[in-house]
Amino acid sequence: MNVMADAVVEIPIPGQQSLLLAGDRERKSSALPEHHFLAGPENQLADSVVRSILEGSPRNCNPVTFYGPSGSGKSHLALGIAAAWKEKHRRQRVECTSAAEFSRELAEAVEAQGLEEFREKYREAALVVIEDFHRLGRKGSVSFSQTTLRNASGRPGDLNAQEELIHTLDALTRRGSWILLTTLAAPGECPGILPMLQSRLSEGLVVPLVLPGFTTRLELIRQQSSVLKCKLPKSAAESLARRLQGTVPEIRRAVARLDPSSVHNGKKINTKIAKQLFGDREPADGPSFQKIASLAARHFGLKTTLLRGPSRKRNIVNARDLAIYLSRQLSSASLGKIGRYFGGRDHTTVMHSCRKIEALIKTNSAYRRELELLIKQANRSP
């Protein structure tokens, strides 16, 4: 694992195309060819998770669930870990599937009386990846009625994919195998999921992922411009990092749109050329401090002026910490500039506020969702 400037960690993982199901076009088209994952301050829990799995740490955090919005890197990490595992343990079997495919296979196994083979496939693997776990909660997509099998309560009756997955998780855990899942929301917040299954996953490690923050975007742009052999000065890279607030693939595609003649001729890409990515329209330089402070204050039911004042009341401090964190993530402003806006605070205080919010994001999924909503609101045009 390589640690770069501003605590951006590069997690090496091999390509994962070979692990995808041949008929799963959606997953094939969304797979990323990159051989590493950039984890900034907003996603550094992912670094320790990858270490734990690939370095053979005890499996007391098993199963592992990656959750977050589309484009945050869930599949990239899960499938990358699976590919790295297979590369390291060539004689051990790895199974990668999706919730929908798991459900479909189970239905076919029941109809063809091939349940034993189905269970052997998944329950005896060394590592299993199941993507889009939340889709198991869709009504009518996972039930198979009137089988002669036993359900989770031990009584004959209906079998469904969720109950089958519970038994699969138990079997894999007993074997010491790893289980990785990806989902849009934390297991306990996926509608339609059995409480018993939610509990099983919550007993493991639930890893939140968010879209890359400013420092991660900046490092990504630097790397991509290096691949393209662009001479991109710091000011141009920062200008792009402020404007390209999307997913990793979106950022890569945008950087690839730099003037081809500039790339081929080795011409230095300046800020003016970088802005050509956005046509003739000059985009806003990120949301203003005032807009961010107003959103945070409104979220806590406070007046904006209180966030810039000296008060140390808990609710005001919490709102101020949130506003400072958002200002750091959504702009390239220095710590000092942010601190000056929020009541003349020094850079140490700003960093402390950011670390508090980062810790909350990792442990409080409800707070995380609120933060994601505020980021969307902050990025909207006024």
C-alpha distance (Angstrom), angle and dihedral (degrees) to the residues before:
residue distance angle dihedral
M1 . . .
N2 3.79 . .
V3 3.80 119.5 .
M4 3.80 114.0 -151.4
A5 3.78 135.1 -177.4
D6 3.79 119.1 -49.1
A7 3.83 91.7 19.4
V8 3.81 95.5 -70.1
V9 3.80 107.7 155.2
E10 3.80 122.5 -153.8
I11 3.81 110.3 -146.8
P12 3.80 110.9 -162.8
I13 3.81 113.5 -139.0
P14 3.82 126.5 159.3
G15 3.79 126.6 -120.3
Q16 3.79 114.3 -73.9
Q17 3.80 104.3 -159.5
S18 3.83 93.0 108.6
L19 3.80 91.3 58.6
L20 3.80 96.3 57.6
L21 3.76 122.3 102.2
A22 3.79 111.0 -101.1
G23 3.78 93.6 -129.9
D24 3.79 98.3 41.8
R25 3.80 100.1 98.6
E26 3.78 95.6 169.6
R27 3.80 93.6 57.1
K28 3.79 92.5 41.5
S29 3.78 92.7 54.3
S30 3.79 93.0 47.8
A31 3.81 96.3 47.1
L32 3.80 114.4 115.4
P33 3.81 120.1 -132.3
E34 3.82 94.0 -152.7
H35 3.79 118.4 117.5
H36 3.77 96.7 -145.4
F37 3.79 141.7 41.0
L38 3.79 121.4 -134.3
A39 3.79 111.9 -140.6
G40 3.79 114.8 -171.2
P41 3.81 126.0 -174.2
E42 3.81 88.5 -73.1
N43 3.83 94.0 59.4
Q44 3.79 107.6 26.0
L45 3.81 94.3 121.7
A46 3.81 84.1 75.9
D47 3.80 89.4 65.8
S48 3.81 94.4 60.5
V49 3.82 91.3 43.9
V50 3.79 92.9 55.2
R51 3.80 89.9 47.1
S52 3.81 91.4 51.1
I53 3.78 93.6 51.9
L54 3.80 101.4 39.8
E55 3.81 96.1 39.0
G56 3.79 93.5 51.5
S57 3.80 99.9 -112.2
P58 3.84 118.7 171.7
R59 3.79 112.3 -73.3
N60 3.80 96.8 -126.1
C61 3.82 89.2 120.6
N62 3.80 93.0 54.9
P63 3.05 128.4 157.2
V64 3.80 102.0 45.1
T65 3.81 119.7 -155.4
F66 3.81 121.6 -167.4
Y67 3.80 112.4 -161.6
G68 3.77 135.2 175.0
P69 3.82 144.1 101.9
S70 3.79 123.2 -45.6
G71 3.78 111.1 -77.7
S72 3.81 95.7 27.0
G73 3.82 92.3 113.5
K74 3.80 103.8 -101.8
S75 3.80 95.7 136.7
H76 3.78 92.2 38.4
L77 3.80 90.5 57.6
A78 3.80 98.8 39.7
L79 3.80 96.2 45.7
G80 3.79 91.2 39.6
I81 3.80 91.0 54.2
A82 3.80 89.5 48.4
A83 3.81 91.6 51.4
A84 3.81 91.5 47.3
W85 3.80 90.5 48.7
K86 3.80 91.8 50.9
E87 3.79 90.7 48.2
K88 3.80 90.9 51.7
H89 3.83 97.4 39.9
R90 3.79 102.8 36.2
R91 3.80 95.1 171.0
Q92 3.80 94.9 51.4
R93 3.77 120.7 88.8
V94 3.81 122.0 -120.2
E95 3.81 122.9 -167.0
C96 3.80 122.2 -162.8
T97 3.78 121.2 -175.2
S98 3.80 143.0 137.6
A99 3.80 129.0 -110.5
A100 3.80 90.2 -110.0
E101 3.80 91.9 50.3
F102 3.82 91.9 46.2
S103 3.80 88.7 52.6
R104 3.80 92.9 47.2
E105 3.81 93.2 48.3
L106 3.78 90.7 50.2
A107 3.80 91.6 51.8
E108 3.79 91.3 50.1
A109 3.81 91.8 46.4
V110 3.81 91.3 53.1
E111 3.80 92.4 49.0
A112 3.82 93.6 45.9
Q113 3.81 94.4 41.7
G114 3.77 88.7 -119.1
L115 3.78 98.7 125.6
E116 3.80 93.2 122.8
E117 3.82 92.0 58.6
F118 3.80 91.0 45.3
R119 3.80 91.8 53.0
E120 3.79 93.1 45.6
K121 3.79 90.0 53.1
Y122 3.79 94.4 57.1
R123 3.79 105.3 23.6
E124 3.81 95.8 52.3
A125 3.80 99.0 46.5
A126 3.80 121.7 111.4
L127 3.80 92.5 -135.2
V128 3.80 130.8 12.9
V129 3.81 126.9 -166.8
I130 3.81 119.4 -164.8
E131 3.80 115.6 -176.3
D132 3.81 129.2 -157.5
F133 3.79 93.2 18.4
H134 3.83 90.8 173.2
R135 3.81 89.7 70.8
L136 3.79 90.3 73.0
G137 3.79 86.8 73.9
R138 3.78 93.6 62.8
K139 3.78 109.7 116.4
G140 3.76 114.5 -111.2
S141 3.80 95.8 7.7
V142 3.78 101.1 96.6
S143 3.81 111.7 31.3
F144 3.78 125.8 106.0
S145 3.78 111.4 -173.4
Q146 3.78 134.1 -143.4
T147 3.79 102.4 7.1
T148 3.79 123.1 155.7
L149 3.81 90.7 -122.5
R150 3.78 127.7 104.4
N151 3.75 124.5 -106.7
A152 3.81 128.3 -139.1
S153 3.81 91.3 -78.6
G154 3.81 91.0 57.7
R155 3.79 95.2 -113.6
P156 3.81 124.5 118.8
G157 3.76 111.1 -100.5
D158 3.78 143.5 89.8
L159 3.79 120.6 -2.7
N160 3.79 120.9 -152.4
A161 3.77 135.0 179.3
Q162 3.80 93.5 -108.0
E163 3.80 92.9 57.0
E164 3.79 90.2 44.9
L165 3.79 90.1 51.2
I166 3.82 90.8 52.4
H167 3.81 90.7 56.8
T168 3.82 90.5 43.3
L169 3.81 91.2 53.7
D170 3.80 90.9 48.9
A171 3.81 92.0 49.6
L172 3.80 93.3 48.0
T173 3.80 92.2 47.1
R174 3.81 91.2 52.2
R175 3.80 89.4 51.4
G176 3.79 92.0 50.0
S177 3.80 91.9 -116.9
W178 3.80 123.4 148.5
I179 3.81 122.7 -114.5
L180 3.82 121.3 -163.0
L181 3.79 123.7 -174.3
T182 3.79 133.8 -178.8
T183 3.79 125.4 -154.5
L184 3.80 141.6 157.3
A185 3.82 94.1 -120.6
A186 3.79 136.7 27.5
P187 3.84 111.5 -81.2
G188 3.79 92.6 -109.8
E189 3.80 90.6 55.2
C190 3.82 100.1 48.5
P191 3.82 108.0 111.0
G192 3.78 117.6 -126.7
I193 3.81 95.7 20.6
L194 3.81 117.6 132.1
P195 3.84 112.8 -107.0
M196 3.81 89.6 -128.4
L197 3.80 91.0 56.7
Q198 3.80 92.1 44.8
S199 3.80 88.3 52.5
R200 3.82 92.8 50.1
L201 3.79 92.1 54.1
S202 3.79 94.7 41.9
E203 3.79 89.1 56.7
G204 3.79 87.9 63.8
L205 3.79 128.3 55.1
V206 3.81 117.7 -60.3
V207 3.81 110.2 -162.7
P208 3.83 119.4 -165.1
L209 3.81 118.5 -150.3
V210 3.80 127.9 -167.5
L211 3.79 135.1 -174.2
P212 3.82 113.1 -81.6
G213 3.79 117.2 -78.2
F214 3.80 125.5 -137.6
T215 3.82 97.1 -81.8
T216 3.80 91.7 48.3
R217 3.80 92.2 47.3
L218 3.79 89.9 49.8
E219 3.81 92.8 52.4
L220 3.80 91.0 45.2
I221 3.81 90.9 52.4
R222 3.81 91.1 48.2
Q223 3.79 91.1 51.9
Q224 3.79 94.6 45.1
S225 3.81 92.9 48.5
S226 3.80 89.0 49.9
V227 3.81 90.5 53.9
L228 3.81 88.8 50.4
K229 3.83 89.4 47.7
C230 3.80 90.6 -121.6
K231 3.78 118.8 156.3
L232 3.78 97.0 -135.8
P233 3.83 115.7 179.8
K234 3.78 120.5 -143.8
S235 3.82 93.7 -105.6
A236 3.81 92.5 53.9
A237 3.81 92.7 46.1
E238 3.80 91.0 50.7
S239 3.79 91.0 47.2
L240 3.80 89.9 55.2
A241 3.81 92.9 44.3
R242 3.81 90.3 55.4
R243 3.79 92.4 51.0
L244 3.81 103.5 37.4
Q245 3.79 99.7 71.1
G246 3.79 99.6 157.3
T247 3.77 142.3 88.7
V248 3.80 124.3 -44.3
P249 3.84 93.6 -104.5
E250 3.81 90.6 49.1
I251 3.79 91.3 51.4
R252 3.81 92.5 47.7
R253 3.79 91.6 49.7
A254 3.79 91.6 48.2
V255 3.81 93.3 51.0
A256 3.81 89.1 48.6
R257 3.81 87.2 61.1
L258 3.79 91.8 70.5
D259 3.79 112.7 126.0
P260 3.85 104.6 -70.1
S261 3.81 91.9 -149.0
S262 3.78 89.5 55.8
V263 3.80 89.9 52.5
H264 3.79 95.9 47.8
N265 3.78 95.4 44.2
G266 3.78 93.6 47.1
K267 3.80 90.0 -120.7
K268 3.78 115.3 166.2
I269 3.80 111.0 -105.4
N270 3.78 108.5 -133.0
T271 3.79 130.3 -169.6
K272 3.81 91.9 -93.3
I273 3.80 92.5 56.0
A274 3.79 91.0 44.4
K275 3.80 89.5 56.4
Q276 3.80 89.6 58.4
L277 3.80 86.1 80.2
F278 3.79 85.9 78.8
G279 3.77 99.0 46.3
D280 3.79 119.4 -131.0
R281 3.80 93.2 -32.1
E282 3.78 115.7 98.0
P283 3.81 106.3 -141.1
A284 3.74 122.4 -141.0
D285 3.78 114.7 -92.2
G286 3.79 91.7 -116.9
P287 3.80 124.9 -71.7
S288 3.79 115.2 -45.7
F289 3.79 123.0 -109.2
Q290 3.79 87.4 -114.5
K291 3.81 92.3 56.1
I292 3.79 92.3 47.2
A293 3.80 92.8 47.2
S294 3.80 90.6 48.3
L295 3.82 92.3 51.9
A296 3.80 93.0 47.8
A297 3.80 92.6 46.4
R298 3.80 92.3 48.8
H299 3.81 90.2 48.7
F300 3.82 89.4 57.7
G301 3.80 94.6 38.3
L302 3.81 93.7 -112.7
K303 3.79 139.2 128.1
T304 3.80 114.0 -99.0
T305 3.81 92.1 -127.8
L306 3.82 90.5 64.3
L307 3.80 91.2 64.8
R308 3.81 89.9 59.3
G309 3.78 94.0 45.6
P310 3.83 133.3 85.5
S311 3.82 98.7 -102.6
R312 3.82 116.7 132.5
K313 3.81 96.2 -167.6
R314 3.78 109.4 138.5
N315 3.81 98.3 -118.6
I316 3.80 91.8 47.4
V317 3.81 92.5 47.3
N318 3.81 90.3 49.3
A319 3.79 91.8 51.2
R320 3.81 91.4 45.7
D321 3.82 91.9 49.7
L322 3.78 89.9 51.5
A323 3.81 92.9 49.1
I324 3.80 91.6 48.1
Y325 3.81 91.5 49.9
L326 3.82 92.0 49.6
S327 3.79 90.9 47.9
R328 3.79 89.5 53.3
Q329 3.82 93.6 47.8
L330 3.80 99.1 41.8
S331 3.79 99.8 43.9
S332 3.78 140.2 37.5
A333 3.81 91.9 -128.3
S334 3.78 116.4 137.9
L335 3.79 121.5 -107.0
G336 3.78 88.7 -111.5
K337 3.79 93.6 54.1
I338 3.80 91.8 49.3
G339 3.78 91.0 47.4
R340 3.79 92.3 50.4
Y341 3.80 91.8 53.5
F342 3.80 92.7 50.2
G343 3.77 97.5 57.8
G344 3.80 102.6 -58.7
R345 3.80 95.9 -66.6
D346 3.81 119.6 166.4
H347 3.80 126.1 -116.5
T348 3.83 92.4 -100.6
T349 3.80 90.5 59.6
V350 3.80 90.7 48.2
M351 3.81 91.5 51.7
H352 3.80 90.5 48.3
S353 3.81 90.5 53.7
C354 3.80 91.3 49.5
R355 3.81 92.6 50.2
K356 3.81 91.1 50.5
I357 3.80 91.5 54.2
E358 3.82 92.4 44.9
A359 3.81 89.4 53.7
L360 3.81 91.0 49.7
I361 3.81 91.7 50.0
K362 3.79 91.1 55.8
T363 3.80 95.8 50.3
N364 3.81 106.4 27.9
S365 3.81 115.0 58.8
A366 3.82 93.4 -178.7
Y367 3.79 90.6 55.6
R368 3.79 88.8 46.8
R369 3.81 91.8 56.3
E370 3.80 90.8 49.1
L371 3.80 89.6 51.5
E372 3.80 92.3 50.7
L373 3.81 89.9 51.5
L374 3.80 91.6 50.8
I375 3.82 90.9 49.5
K376 3.82 89.8 53.8
Q377 3.79 90.6 48.8
A378 3.80 92.1 47.6
N379 3.81 92.2 51.3
R380 3.79 94.2 51.8
S381 3.76 117.5 102.5
P382 3.82 112.8 -100.2
